[in-house]
Amino acid sequence: MTTRSATPPDTATRVWTALHEFVTGQDRRRALHAALNLGPGKVEVLIKLADGPMTLREIARTAGIDPPAATVGVDQLEARGLVHRTPHPDDNRRKLVHLTDAGREARRSSTSHPPNWPIWAPMTSPDSTRS
C-alpha cells in the first residue's frame, strides 16, 4: 500500500491562488481595461481589430454576442474615437470597423508595458498566510 504525504488543504489553496494571481496579472487586457475604462468585451474587440478591419457580424461572432450588441459596443468605441466604420467594398449594406490611430495607440500601449510580477508571499508554513 502506498501512503500519501499529508499536505494541508490550505497549502494547495494558497499555491493555486498565487498561480491564478500570477497568470491573470500577466494578462495585457487588464492594462487596456484599466487605461481606457473599457469592459472586457470591448477590449477584446480592440485587440482583434489590430489584425485588420472586421464586419459587425464578425465582431459579434468573435465576442460571442448577438449583432445588435456588437453594434452598441462599436457605437461606444466609435464615440470614444477608438474605431471608425467604412462601407464594405463588396456590399454597401455592411460596414467594416477599423481601429483609428487612437485605437491603435491604446492597443499598442496596453502591450508595451512590462509585466507586473507579483510579490510572492512566503509559503513556508500553512499558518504564514492566515489572517
Secondary structure by P-SEA (a helix, b strand, c coil): ccccccccaaaaaaaaaaaaaaaaaacaaaaaaaaccccaaaaaaaaaaccccccaaaaaaaacccaaaaaaaaaaaaaacccccccccccccbbbbbbcaaaaaaaaaaaaccccccccccccccccccc
